């Protein structure tokens, strides 16, 4: 039996798998899926690239609202685990047209409520802001239940951009970004801090612990 402090198996293969915009369809569910949600420019792409151990697989941009569709990335780990990491469009970006934002609604709600293979949602917040109204609304939506035959979703809260703070302020800021019963994990795209604890939570959510 492996010890709990065993290293997290590394990603040995990662590729773009599929995408769907408003009105589009994703491929049938196969492997477990973990979705990543958060405000535009909160660092979703940076976090996902770090998890996948790739530099530019998930597109990053300095322009908020870069992700315009639901994008699936297939990962295979050294222990044989296969799963999809799913990049969701960022929310809270006012410069998007009302029509475009409205088009995402049914797509995202349908995916989050009815995708049978979805096992967890990683909610990203900027450590300097913490969860705000839109993040709380998303949490309430996720907690309201689903229309799919699947286990209850695990929700993982990640506070990004901790490297933007002085070292002494990082731990208190991550604690402040936490919610009751939902401690935040701190993540830095500069140092990679937080990746291994996040992988452990992801694997636990899909029933494959280290």
C-alpha positions in Angstrom: 0.0 0.0 0.0 1.3 3.4 -0.9 2.0 5.9 1.8 -0.1 9.1 1.9 3.1 11.2 1.4 4.0 9.4 -1.8 4.7 11.8 -4.7 1.7 12.5 -7.0 2.1 10.6 -10.2 3.3 12.9 -12.9 1.4 13.7 -16.2 3.1 11.8 -19.0 0.7 12.8 -21.8 -1.5 15.9 -22.3 -3.4 17.0 -25.4 -6.3 19.2 -26.5 -9.3 16.9 -27.0 -12.5 18.9 -27.9 -14.3 22.2 -27.6 -17.9 23.4 -27.8 -19.2 26.9 -28.1 -22.9 28.0 -27.7 -25.0 25.6 -29.6 -22.2 23.1 -29.9 -21.9 19.6 -28.5 -19.1 17.9 -26.6 -18.2 14.3 -27.2 -19.9 11.6 -25.1 -18.6 11.3 -21.6 -15.8 8.8 -21.1 -13.2 9.6 -18.5 -13.7 11.6 -15.3 -13.8 15.4 -15.8 -12.7 18.2 -13.6 -13.9 21.7 -14.6 -12.1 25.0 -13.9 -14.2 28.1 -13.3 -13.4 31.7 -12.3 -13.4 35.3 -13.3 -11.7 36.3 -16.5 -8.0 36.8 -16.1 -7.9 35.0 -12.7 -5.3 32.6 -14.0 -7.2 29.5 -15.1 -5.0 28.8 -18.1 -1.8 29.3 -16.1 -3.1 26.9 -13.4 -4.2 24.2 -15.9 -0.9 24.4 -17.8 0.9 23.9 -14.5 -1.3 20.9 -13.6 -0.7 19.4 -17.1 3.0 20.1 -16.9 2.9 21.9 -20.2 3.8 25.5 -21.0 1.3 26.6 -23.6 -1.2 23.8 -24.1 -4.0 25.8 -22.5 -4.0 29.2 -24.2 -3.1 32.1 -21.9 -3.7 35.8 -22.7 -3.2 39.1 -21.0 -6.6 40.0 -22.4 -9.5 39.1 -20.1 -12.1 36.8 -21.5 -9.8 34.8 -23.8 -11.7 31.5 -23.4 -14.9 31.6 -25.5 -15.9 27.9 -25.3 -15.8 24.8 -23.1 -12.4 23.2 -23.8 -11.4 19.7 -22.9 -7.8 18.6 -22.3 -7.0 14.9 -22.0 -4.3 14.0 -19.4 -2.7 10.6 -18.7 -0.7 10.1 -15.6 2.2 7.8 -14.9 0.0 5.5 -12.8 -2.5 5.0 -15.7 -5.1 7.5 -14.5 -6.8 9.2 -17.4 -9.0 12.3 -17.1 -10.2 15.5 -18.7 -9.4 18.9 -17.4 -12.1 21.3 -18.6 -11.5 25.0 -19.2 -14.7 27.0 -18.8 -15.2 30.6 -20.1 -14.3 33.2 -17.6 -17.2 35.2 -16.1 -17.5 38.8 -15.0 -16.0 40.4 -18.0 -18.2 43.4 -18.9 -16.8 44.1 -22.3 -18.3 40.9 -23.7 -21.6 41.6 -25.6 -24.8 40.8 -23.8 -25.7 38.3 -26.6 -22.4 36.5 -26.3 -22.7 36.2 -22.5 -26.3 35.1 -22.8 -25.2 32.4 -25.2 -22.8 30.9 -22.7 -25.5 30.6 -20.1 -27.3 27.5 -21.4 -24.0 25.9 -22.4 -22.4 26.3 -19.0 -25.5 25.5 -17.0 -26.1 22.4 -19.2 -22.5 21.2 -18.8 -22.4 21.8 -15.0 -25.8 20.3 -14.4 -26.0 17.4 -16.8 -22.5 16.2 -17.6 -22.5 12.7 -16.2 -18.7 12.4 -16.1 -18.1 15.7 -14.2 -16.7 14.9 -10.8 -15.3 18.2 -9.5 -15.2 22.0 -10.1 -12.1 23.9 -9.2 -13.2 27.5 -8.5 -10.4 30.1 -8.8 -10.4 33.4 -7.0 -7.7 36.1 -6.9 -6.1 35.9 -3.5 -6.3 39.7 -3.3 -10.0 39.8 -3.7 -11.3 36.4 -2.5 -14.8 35.1 -3.3 -17.2 37.8 -4.4 -20.9 37.8 -5.4 -20.5 36.0 -8.7 -18.4 33.2 -7.2 -20.9 32.8 -4.4 -23.7 32.6 -6.9 -21.8 29.9 -8.8 -21.3 27.9 -5.6 -25.0 28.2 -4.8 -25.8 26.9 -8.3 -23.4 24.0 -8.0 -24.8 23.1 -4.6 -28.4 23.1 -5.8 -27.9 19.7 -7.3 -27.7 18.3 -10.8 -29.8 16.6 -13.4 -27.2 13.9 -14.1 -26.8 10.4 -12.7 -23.4 11.1 -10.9 -21.9 11.4 -7.5 -22.2 14.9 -5.8 -19.7 17.3 -7.2 -16.6 18.1 -5.2 -15.8 21.8 -5.1 -12.2 22.9 -4.7 -11.4 26.5 -4.0 -8.1 27.9 -5.2 -6.7 31.3 -4.4 -4.4 32.3 -7.3 -1.6 34.9 -7.7 -0.2 34.5 -4.2 3.2 35.6 -5.6 1.7 39.1 -6.0 1.8 39.4 -2.2 4.8 39.8 0.1 5.8 36.4 1.6 4.5 37.3 5.1 1.0 38.2 3.8 0.4 35.0 1.7 -0.8 32.5 4.2 -3.2 35.0 6.0 -4.5 36.1 2.5 -5.2 32.5 1.5 -7.0 31.9 4.8 -9.1 35.0 4.3 -10.1 33.8 0.8 -11.4 30.6 2.3 -15.1 29.9 2.9 -16.8 28.1 5.8 -16.1 24.4 5.3 -14.1 25.1 2.1 -10.4 26.1 2.8 -8.7 27.7 -0.1 -5.5 26.3 -1.6 -2.9 28.9 -2.5 -1.4 28.8 -6.0 1.5 30.7 -7.6 2.0 30.5 -11.4 5.5 31.8 -10.8 6.7 29.2 -8.3 4.2 26.4 -8.9 3.3 26.3 -5.2 0.0 24.5 -4.7 0.1 22.1 -7.6 0.7 18.9 -5.6 -2.0 19.6 -3.0 -4.4 20.4 -5.8 -3.6 17.2 -7.6 -4.3 15.3 -4.4 -7.7 16.9 -4.0 -8.5 16.3 -7.7 -7.6 12.6 -7.4 -9.6 12.3 -4.2 -12.6 13.8 -5.9 -12.5 11.2 -8.7 -11.7 8.3 -6.3 -8.1 7.7 -7.2 -6.0 8.9 -4.2 -2.2 8.7 -3.9 
